[in-house]
């Protein structure tokens, strides 16, 4: 069962720590909003089953934490939890990473290697950003999930495994299926249970608890004594849209604690990953700010790309077409502008 911890009483200027969901395996999911209460209930219902779960939500919302919460609260919690980051591996390597390979299967394969499926036997395998894998790899993955068996690259014998499948994506896979970029049969195999994590802008009441948690974490890590945020800084946090979600908020808190000149964080201490002051993005018209031309252009570009992504359900292929650029250029801009 999932245990709920009572709120701590430590005083933090501007913020009080809120409740957090304590999960086996030292996983903490922070948030007390109605939206997150729904996520907690979904985790509780599905954790101790073997059901395949598709976790959807924007980048930075905490899909990895939800996957770990499901695993560590299941009957497989003391077995391996193997994560596969589908965006970090080129398609040519993904198959050998998933299924392993035999000695001599290709140039450089000097020894036999077990793949992620074998390493996850009796445990859980988690595919992060599964919407990014190619159609050819999707077909092989479908067989492994459906039949619970696979062949190593260069192998001649079939290997059977017992694994639970969890997958996450920031894309609308239903739309990807319609556009022919994702297999419908694989989507339905993955989408047995669907858990949606809302973006931070839709649950701003959780910001206080999240900030308190990050303050405690990074004060301890950097041996600082930052007590909290000034009212002006707090207002900026609450008015900001947080396109990078909880990950962006954590990065901001870490940076602010390092750079704070006193024990209270003020607006001047707040910077986004792009280096722009947070005040500059709280305005709908960045050209009205006293900013360099390069920064104004970056702010406008960021807003246009974000709007295209949101209006197309974060399907990057469609957004790239709308913006009149290729998908690779859009990926570069997303990374450059801190929209990952």
C-alpha positions in Angstrom: 0.0 0.0 0.0 1.0 3.6 -0.5 1.8 5.5 2.7 1.0 9.1 3.2 3.2 11.3 5.3 1.9 14.1 7.4 3.1 17.6 6.6 6.3 18.6 8.3 6.3 21.7 10.6 9.6 23.3 9.6 9.1 27.0 9.0 10.2 28.2 5.6 9.7 31.8 4.6 6.9 32.1 2.1 6.3 28.3 1.9 5.2 25.6 4.2 6.1 22.0 3.2 3.0 20.1 2.0 2.2 16.5 2.0 4.2 14.1 -0.1 3.6 10.6 -1.2 6.2 8.3 0.3 6.9 5.3 -1.9 9.1 2.3 -1.2 12.5 2.7 -2.9 12.9 6.3 -1.7 10.6 7.8 -4.3 8.8 11.0 -3.3 6.0 12.5 -5.3 5.1 16.0 -4.1 1.7 17.6 -4.5 -1.6 17.9 -2.7 -3.8 19.3 -5.5 -6.9 17.4 -6.6 -5.2 16.5 -9.9 -2.3 14.8 -8.0 -4.7 13.1 -5.6 -6.1 11.4 -8.7 -2.7 10.3 -9.8 -2.0 8.8 -6.3 -5.3 6.9 -6.5 -4.4 5.5 -10.0 -1.0 4.4 -8.7 -2.6 2.7 -5.7 -5.1 0.9 -7.9 -2.7 -0.4 -10.5 0.6 -1.0 -8.5 0.1 -4.5 -7.2 -1.2 -5.9 -10.5 0.8 -6.9 -13.6 -1.1 -4.6 -15.9 0.8 -2.7 -18.6 0.7 1.0 -17.9 1.1 4.0 -20.3 2.1 7.2 -18.4 1.4 10.3 -20.4 2.3 13.9 -19.7 4.5 16.8 -20.8 8.3 16.6 -20.3 9.3 17.4 -16.7 6.0 16.4 -15.1 7.5 13.4 -13.2 6.6 10.3 -15.4 9.7 8.6 -14.2 8.7 9.0 -10.6 5.3 7.5 -11.3 6.8 4.5 -13.0 9.1 3.9 -10.0 6.2 4.3 -7.6 4.2 1.7 -9.5 7.2 -0.7 -9.5 8.3 -0.3 -5.9 4.8 -0.7 -4.6 4.1 -3.9 -6.6 4.9 -7.5 -5.8 7.9 -7.1 -8.1 9.3 -4.2 -5.9 12.4 -6.2 -4.8 13.2 -7.3 -8.4 15.0 -5.2 -11.1 13.6 -1.9 -12.3 15.3 -1.4 -15.8 14.8 1.9 -17.5 15.2 2.3 -21.3 15.6 6.0 -22.4 14.3 5.7 -26.0 15.5 9.2 -27.0 19.2 8.6 -26.1 19.8 5.6 -28.2 20.0 5.6 -32.0 17.7 3.1 -33.7 20.7 1.0 -34.8 21.7 0.4 -31.2 18.2 0.2 -29.6 17.5 -3.4 -30.7 20.8 -4.7 -29.3 20.2 -2.8 -26.1 16.7 -4.3 -25.7 17.4 -7.8 -26.7 21.2 -8.2 -26.3 23.5 -9.9 -28.8 25.6 -12.9 -29.3 29.4 -12.9 -29.7 30.3 -12.0 -33.3 26.8 -10.8 -34.1 28.4 -7.6 -35.6 31.7 -5.8 -35.7 32.8 -5.1 -32.2 30.6 -7.7 -30.5 33.5 -9.4 -28.8 31.3 -11.0 -26.1 27.8 -12.1 -25.5 25.7 -9.3 -23.9 22.3 -9.6 -22.2 19.7 -7.0 -23.2 17.3 -4.9 -21.0 14.6 -7.5 -21.3 16.8 -10.3 -19.8 18.1 -8.0 -17.1 14.5 -7.1 -16.1 13.4 -10.7 -15.7 10.8 -11.0 -13.0 10.9 -7.3 -12.5 9.8 -4.2 -14.5 11.1 -2.6 -17.7 10.3 1.0 -18.2 10.4 2.6 -21.7 10.8 6.4 -21.2 9.6 8.4 -24.2 8.5 5.3 -26.1 6.9 7.5 -28.8 10.4 8.2 -30.3 11.3 4.7 -31.4 11.1 3.8 -35.1 8.4 1.7 -36.7 10.8 -1.2 -37.4 11.8 -1.4 -33.7 8.2 -1.1 -32.7 7.4 -4.3 -34.5 10.1 -6.2 -32.7 9.1 -4.7 -29.4 5.5 -5.7 -29.9 6.4 -9.3 -30.3 8.5 -9.2 -27.1 5.7 -7.6 -25.1 3.0 -9.8 -26.6 4.7 -13.2 -26.6 7.1 -12.5 -23.7 9.9 -13.8 -25.8 12.6 -12.5 -28.2 15.9 -13.5 -29.9 19.2 -11.9 -29.2 20.8 -10.1 -32.2 22.7 -12.8 -34.0 21.1 -15.5 -31.9 19.3 -18.7 -33.0 17.4 -19.6 -29.8 14.3 -17.9 -28.4 14.5 -16.5 -24.9 11.4 -16.3 -22.7 11.1 -13.6 -20.0 8.6 -12.6 -17.3 8.6 -8.8 -17.2 6.1 -6.0 -16.4 5.9 -3.3 -19.0 5.6 0.4 -18.1 5.9 3.1 -20.8 5.9 6.9 -20.8 5.6 9.6 -23.5 5.1 13.3 -23.8 3.4 12.8 -27.2 -0.2 12.1 -27.9 0.2 8.6 -29.2 -3.3 8.4 -30.5 -2.4 11.3 -32.9 0.9 9.6 -33.8 -1.1 6.4 -34.7 -3.3 8.5 -37.0 -0.3 10.0 -38.7 1.3 6.6 -39.2 4.3 7.3 -36.9 3.3 4.8 -34.2 1.8 1.3 -34.6 -1.8 1.0 -33.5 -1.4 -2.6 -32.3 1.5 -1.6 -30.1 -0.4 1.5 -28.8 -3.3 -0.7 -27.7 -1.0 -3.2 -26.1 0.7 -0.5 -24.1 -2.5 1.5 -23.2 -4.1 -1.2 -20.9 -4.1 1.4 -18.1 -3.5 5.1 -18.8 -2.2 7.5 -16.1 -2.1 11.2 -17.1 0.1 13.6 -15.2 -1.1 17.2 -15.4 1.4 20.0 -16.2 2.5 22.2 -13.4 0.6 25.2 -14.8 -2.7 23.3 -14.1 -1.8 22.6 -10.5 -0.1 25.7 -9.2 -1.3 25.0 -5.7 1.5 22.3 -5.6 4.3 24.9 -6.2 4.6 25.8 -2.5 5.1 22.2 -1.4 7.5 21.5 -4.3 9.6 24.6 -3.5 9.8 23.6 0.2 11.0 20.2 -0.8 13.6 21.5 -3.2 14.8 24.1 -0.6 15.4 21.4 2.0 17.1 19.1 -0.6 19.5 21.7 -1.9 20.2 23.5 1.3 21.4 20.2 2.6 23.4 19.4 -0.5 25.1 22.7 -0.7 25.3 23.4 3.0 23.3 26.6 2.6 20.7 28.2 5.0 18.3 29.7 2.5 14.9 30.1 4.3 12.6 30.8 1.4 11.4 33.3 -1.2 10.5 36.9 -0.8 6.8 37.8 -1.6 7.9 39.4 -4.9 9.8 36.2 -5.9 6.9 34.0 -4.8 4.5 36.1 -7.0 6.8 35.5 -10.0 6.8 31.8 -9.4 3.0 31.6 -9.2 2.5 33.8 -12.3 4.9 31.9 -14.5 3.6 29.2 -16.9 6.4 26.6 -16.3 6.7 25.1 -19.7 9.4 22.8 -18.3 7.1 21.8 -15.5 8.5 20.4 -12.2 12.0 19.8 -13.7 12.3 23.4 -14.6 11.1 24.5 -11.1 13.7 22.2 -9.5 16.5 23.5 -11.7 15.4 27.1 -10.8 15.4 26.3 -7.1 18.8 24.7 -7.2 20.3 27.6 -9.1 18.6 30.2 -6.9 20.0 28.6 -3.7 23.5 28.6 -5.2 23.3 32.2 -6.4 21.3 33.7 -3.5 23.2 36.6 -1.9 21.2 36.4 1.3 19.0 33.8 3.1 15.9 35.0 1.3 15.7 34.5 -2.5 14.6 37.7 -4.3 13.6 38.2 -8.0 17.1 39.1 -9.0 18.2 35.6 -8.0 15.7 33.9 -10.3 16.9 32.9 -13.8 15.6 30.4 -16.3 17.8 27.7 -17.9 18.1 30.0 -21.0 19.7 32.7 -18.8 16.8 35.1 -19.1 15.4 36.7 -15.9 12.1 35.2 -15.0 10.5 38.6 -15.0 11.1 38.8 -18.8 8.9 35.8 -19.5 6.1 36.8 -17.1 5.2 39.5 -19.6 3.2 38.6 -22.7 5.1 41.2 -24.7 8.9 40.7 -24.2 9.7 43.6 -26.5 8.4 45.9 -23.8 11.2 44.8 -21.5 14.6 46.6 -21.5 16.4 43.6 -23.0 19.0 43.1 -25.7 17.6 42.3 -29.2 19.0 38.8 -29.1 17.1 38.0 -25.9 13.9 39.5 -27.2 14.1 37.4 -30.4 14.8 34.3 -28.3 11.8 35.0 -26.0 9.5 35.5 -29.0 10.8 32.4 -30.7 10.3 30.4 -27.5 6.6 31.5 -27.2 5.9 30.7 -30.9 7.4 27.2 -30.7 5.6 26.5 -27.4 2.3 27.6 -28.9 2.8 25.4 -31.9 3.6 22.4 -29.7 0.7 22.9 -27.4 -1.8 23.4 -30.2 -0.6 20.1 -31.8 -0.6 18.1 -28.5 3.2 18.1 -28.4 3.4 16.1 -31.6 6.8 17.4 -32.8 6.4 16.2 -36.4 3.1 18.2 -36.9 4.5 21.2 -35.0 7.5 21.3 -37.3 5.3 21.3 -40.3 3.2 24.1 -38.9 6.4 26.1 -38.2 7.9 25.4 -41.6 11.0 23.7 -40.3 12.2 20.1 -40.3 11.9 17.9 -37.2 15.6 17.9 -36.4 15.7 21.7 -36.4 12.7 21.7 -34.0 14.4 19.2 -31.7 17.5 21.5 -31.6 15.3 24.6 -30.8 13.4 22.7 -28.1 16.7 21.9 -26.4 18.2 25.3 -27.0 15.2 27.1 -25.6 14.7 24.9 -22.5 11.4 23.4 -23.7 12.5 19.7 -23.3 
